[in-house]
Amino acid sequence: MKVSDILRLKGNTLYTVHPDEPLARAVDAMAEKDIGSLVVMEHGDLVGMLTFREVIQALTKNGGGVGTMLVRTAMDDAPLTCTLETDMDEVRRMMLGRHARYMPVMDKRMLMGVVSFYDVAKAVVDSQNFENKLLKAYIRDWPQEESRPAN
């Protein structure tokens, strides 16, 4: 399964933020939309990722408030990315290796979407459920052995 398969099922709603936007406004947007991440874009380029992890770290550094802090000061400026053709097993390995919960999907320099760890886990579970159904159907349709007379 490829990343493109997940994005096709998930849809293509993207939420972005500019790095010079106030962090408080970005946090409000995340809460209002009930999302865990915003892709940080500047001049059409991916420049970072803002997730609840970065927000919590910023709150801790700033005594519990964001004050006048900008997205730029809190964002991850080197986020992991993948392509539409990246295999889901590779995405899982990358996310687990960096403890990343969100990964922008890029086609060269164009942002195509974001996959979350939830999306990856759901795809794995759905795939396993499908395989289970196939296996159960195969076992149910297993030909019965004819009983042989005892000699």
C-alpha positions in Angstrom: 0.0 0.0 0.0 1.3 3.4 -0.9 0.7 6.9 0.6 -1.4 7.8 -2.4 -3.9 5.1 -1.4 -4.4 6.6 2.1 -4.8 10.2 0.7 -7.4 8.9 -1.8 -9.5 7.5 1.1 -8.8 10.3 3.5 -9.6 13.3 1.2 -7.6 16.3 0.4 -8.4 18.9 3.1 -5.1 20.7 4.0 -4.5 23.2 6.8 -1.6 25.5 6.6 -0.1 28.4 8.4 2.5 31.1 7.7 5.6 31.1 9.9 5.2 34.7 10.8 1.6 34.2 12.1 1.1 34.5 15.9 1.3 31.1 17.5 -1.8 31.9 19.5 -3.8 32.2 16.2 -2.4 28.9 15.0 -3.3 27.2 18.3 -6.9 28.6 18.0 -7.2 27.2 14.5 -6.0 23.8 15.6 -8.5 23.7 18.4 -11.4 25.1 16.2 -10.7 22.5 13.5 -9.9 19.7 15.9 -6.6 18.9 14.2 -3.2 18.0 15.6 -1.0 19.7 13.0 -0.6 22.6 10.6 1.8 22.6 7.7 3.9 25.7 7.7 4.2 27.2 4.2 6.1 30.3 3.1 6.2 31.5 -0.6 4.6 28.2 -1.6 7.3 26.1 0.0 7.1 23.8 3.0 9.2 25.3 5.8 8.0 23.5 8.8 5.4 21.6 10.7 3.5 22.7 13.8 2.0 19.9 15.9 0.6 19.8 19.4 4.1 18.5 20.5 5.7 21.8 19.4 2.9 23.8 20.9 3.4 22.1 24.3 7.1 22.6 24.2 6.6 26.3 23.4 4.1 26.6 26.3 6.6 25.0 28.7 9.5 27.3 27.5 7.3 30.3 27.9 5.8 29.8 31.3 2.5 28.3 30.2 1.5 30.9 27.6 2.4 31.7 24.0 2.4 35.5 24.4 3.5 37.1 21.2 5.5 34.1 20.0 5.4 33.4 16.3 4.8 30.0 14.6 8.4 30.2 13.3 9.8 30.0 16.8 7.8 26.9 17.8 7.6 24.9 14.5 9.7 21.9 13.6 11.8 23.4 10.7 13.0 20.0 9.5 9.9 17.8 9.3 10.0 14.3 7.8 8.3 14.1 4.4 7.3 11.4 2.1 6.0 11.1 -1.5 2.8 9.7 -3.0 4.8 6.6 -3.9 6.3 5.9 -0.5 5.3 2.5 0.8 3.3 2.5 4.0 5.8 0.2 5.7 8.5 2.8 5.1 6.2 5.6 6.4 5.7 3.5 9.6 9.4 3.0 10.1 10.1 6.7 9.5 7.4 7.9 11.9 8.4 5.4 14.6 12.1 6.3 14.2 11.5 10.1 14.8 8.4 9.8 17.0 6.5 11.8 14.3 2.8 11.7 14.4 2.3 13.7 11.2 4.1 13.6 7.9 3.6 16.0 4.9 3.3 14.3 1.5 5.2 16.1 -1.2 5.3 15.8 -5.0 8.6 17.6 -5.7 7.9 21.0 -4.0 4.1 20.7 -4.0 2.3 19.8 -0.8 -0.2 16.9 -1.6 -1.5 16.2 1.9 -0.6 15.1 5.4 -0.7 11.5 6.7 -1.0 11.0 10.4 0.0 8.0 12.5 -3.7 7.4 12.9 -4.1 7.2 9.2 -1.3 4.7 8.9 -2.6 2.6 11.8 -6.1 2.6 10.3 -4.8 1.5 6.9 -2.9 -1.4 8.5 -6.0 -2.5 10.5 -8.3 -2.2 7.4 -5.8 -4.2 5.4 -5.6 -6.9 8.1 -9.4 -7.0 8.4 -9.7 -7.5 4.6 -7.0 -10.3 4.6 -8.8 -11.9 7.6 -12.1 -12.0 5.6 -10.4 -13.5 2.6 -8.7 -16.2 4.7 -11.9 -17.0 6.6 -13.8 -17.3 3.2 -11.0 -19.5 1.9 -11.2 -21.8 4.9 -15.0 -22.0 4.8 -14.8 -23.0 1.2 -12.1 -25.6 1.8 -13.2 -28.8 0.0 -14.3 -31.6 2.4 -12.3 -34.8 2.3 -14.3 -37.8 1.3 -14.5 -40.3 4.1 -12.8 -43.5 3.2 -14.2 -46.9 4.2 -12.3 -48.7 6.9 -10.5 -51.8 5.7 
